[in-house]
Amino acid sequence: MDDQTRIELEAAAFRTLRAHLMEKRTDVQNIDLMNLAGFCRNCLSRWYQEAANERGIEMSKEEAREIFYGMPYDEWKNTHQTEADAATQAAFQKSFNENVGPSDS
């Protein structure tokens, strides 16, 4: 397989993952994704931002989130996010620290 075809297939897989998370499985909470898989929608938007920045494209965290979520992040949270219990939040903090790095909070 040539590099261009590989890149196109990887991009198609990413677009399908994004659509799956944003359209078909809005019920799956970011905190649950992070606890189970070590990444969430916010990680995907951050990776998108980092890839843009590496290529000299200025993009803020909020801009990347809006591109990934298809709406402002606060709108997504108000529409789809539910409250997590204390045990889930504790598991999230552990997973976040292991996969992203220590948080400032």
C-alpha contacts under 8 A as a table, 3 or more apart, distances in Angstrom:
res1	aa1	res2	aa2	distance
1	M	5	T	6.57
1	M	6	R	6.62
2	D	5	T	5.53
2	D	6	R	6.36
3	D	6	R	5.05
3	D	7	I	6.12
4	Q	7	I	5.09
4	Q	8	E	6.17
5	T	8	E	5.05
5	T	9	L	6.13
6	R	9	L	5.13
6	R	10	E	6.12
7	I	10	E	5.11
7	I	11	A	6.09
8	E	11	A	5.06
8	E	12	A	6.12
9	L	12	A	5.01
9	L	13	A	6.18
10	E	13	A	5.09
10	E	14	F	6.21
11	A	14	F	5.04
11	A	15	R	6.17
12	A	15	R	5.10
12	A	16	T	6.19
13	A	16	T	5.07
13	A	17	L	6.18
14	F	17	L	5.04
14	F	18	R	6.13
15	R	18	R	5.08
15	R	19	A	6.12
16	T	19	A	5.09
16	T	20	H	5.99
17	L	20	H	5.05
17	L	21	L	6.23
18	R	21	L	5.26
18	R	22	M	5.95
18	R	68	F	7.41
19	A	22	M	5.05
19	A	23	E	5.44
19	A	24	K	7.10
20	H	23	E	5.57
20	H	24	K	4.97
20	H	25	R	6.06
21	L	24	K	6.07
21	L	25	R	4.96
21	L	26	T	6.05
21	L	28	V	7.62
21	L	41	R	7.77
22	M	25	R	6.35
22	M	26	T	5.64
22	M	69	Y	6.69
23	E	26	T	6.15
25	R	28	V	5.59
26	T	29	Q	7.34
26	T	80	H	6.37
27	D	80	H	6.85
28	V	32	D	6.89
28	V	33	L	7.22
29	Q	32	D	5.25
29	Q	33	L	6.42
29	Q	80	H	7.96
29	Q	81	Q	6.42
29	Q	82	T	7.46
30	N	33	L	5.03
30	N	34	M	6.15
30	N	40	C	5.15
30	N	41	R	6.24
30	N	42	N	7.65
31	I	34	M	5.14
31	I	35	N	6.10
31	I	40	C	7.28
31	I	84	A	7.81
31	I	88	T	7.52
31	I	89	Q	7.57
31	I	92	F	6.08
32	D	35	N	5.02
32	D	36	L	6.06
32	D	88	T	7.75
32	D	92	F	7.78
33	L	36	L	5.27
33	L	37	A	5.52
33	L	38	G	6.87
33	L	39	F	6.14
33	L	40	C	5.21
34	M	37	A	5.37
34	M	38	G	4.41
34	M	39	F	4.53
34	M	40	C	5.19
34	M	92	F	6.46
34	M	95	S	6.46
34	M	96	F	7.01
35	N	38	G	5.92
35	N	39	F	7.87
35	N	88	T	7.90
35	N	91	A	6.21
35	N	92	F	5.36
35	N	95	S	5.67
35	N	96	F	7.99
37	A	40	C	7.74
38	G	95	S	6.07
38	G	96	F	7.12
38	G	99	N	5.69
39	F	42	N	7.82
39	F	43	C	5.66
39	F	44	L	7.51
39	F	99	N	7.32
40	C	43	C	5.19
40	C	44	L	6.46
41	R	44	L	5.04
41	R	45	S	6.27
41	R	68	F	7.94
42	N	45	S	5.07
42	N	46	R	6.06
42	N	65	R	6.89
43	C	46	R	4.94
43	C	47	W	6.10
44	L	47	W	5.13
44	L	48	Y	6.23
44	L	68	F	7.77
45	S	48	Y	4.95
45	S	49	Q	6.21
45	S	61	K	7.71
45	S	64	A	5.46
45	S	65	R	5.27
45	S	67	I	7.83
45	S	68	F	5.62
46	R	49	Q	4.94
46	R	50	E	6.08
46	R	61	K	6.60
46	R	64	A	6.79
46	R	65	R	7.51
47	W	50	E	5.02
47	W	51	A	6.11
48	Y	51	A	5.20
48	Y	52	A	6.28
48	Y	64	A	6.65
49	Q	52	A	5.09
49	Q	53	N	6.10
49	Q	59	M	5.98
49	Q	60	S	6.98
49	Q	61	K	6.64
49	Q	64	A	5.43
50	E	53	N	5.02
50	E	54	E	6.03
51	A	54	E	5.15
51	A	55	R	6.50
52	A	55	R	5.23
52	A	56	G	6.53
52	A	57	I	5.01
52	A	58	E	6.96
52	A	59	M	6.80
53	N	56	G	5.01
53	N	57	I	4.93
53	N	58	E	5.63
53	N	59	M	6.48
54	E	57	I	7.29
59	M	63	E	6.04
59	M	64	A	6.46
60	S	63	E	5.09
60	S	64	A	6.21
61	K	64	A	5.20
61	K	65	R	6.16
62	E	65	R	5.05
62	E	66	E	6.16
62	E	72	P	7.66
62	E	73	Y	7.34
63	E	66	E	5.17
63	E	67	I	6.25
64	A	67	I	5.10
64	A	68	F	6.10
65	R	68	F	5.04
65	R	69	Y	5.74
65	R	70	G	7.92
65	R	71	M	7.97
65	R	72	P	7.10
65	R	73	Y	6.15
66	E	69	Y	5.17
66	E	70	G	5.37
66	E	71	M	4.93
66	E	72	P	4.80
66	E	73	Y	6.05
67	I	70	G	5.27
67	I	71	M	7.13
69	Y	72	P	7.14
69	Y	73	Y	6.78
69	Y	76	W	7.15
71	M	75	E	6.59
71	M	76	W	6.67
72	P	75	E	5.34
72	P	76	W	6.56
73	Y	76	W	5.03
73	Y	77	K	6.23
74	D	77	K	5.06
74	D	78	N	6.13
75	E	78	N	5.13
75	E	79	T	6.09
76	W	79	T	5.14
76	W	80	H	5.81
76	W	81	Q	7.22
77	K	80	H	5.40
77	K	81	Q	4.69
77	K	82	T	7.99
78	N	81	Q	6.21
84	A	88	T	5.93
84	A	89	Q	6.22
85	D	88	T	5.41
85	D	89	Q	6.26
86	A	89	Q	5.05
86	A	90	A	6.12
87	A	90	A	5.11
87	A	91	A	6.21
88	T	91	A	5.08
88	T	92	F	6.08
89	Q	92	F	4.93
89	Q	93	Q	6.27
90	A	93	Q	5.17
90	A	94	K	6.45
91	A	94	K	5.20
91	A	95	S	6.17
92	F	95	S	5.03
92	F	96	F	5.82
93	Q	96	F	5.07
93	Q	97	N	6.07
94	K	97	N	5.25
94	K	98	E	6.24
95	S	98	E	5.10
95	S	99	N	5.95
95	S	100	V	7.98
96	F	99	N	5.25
96	F	100	V	5.25
96	F	101	G	6.31
96	F	102	P	7.19
96	F	103	S	7.68
97	N	100	V	5.65
97	N	101	G	4.35
97	N	102	P	4.55
97	N	103	S	6.75
98	E	101	G	6.01
98	E	102	P	7.74
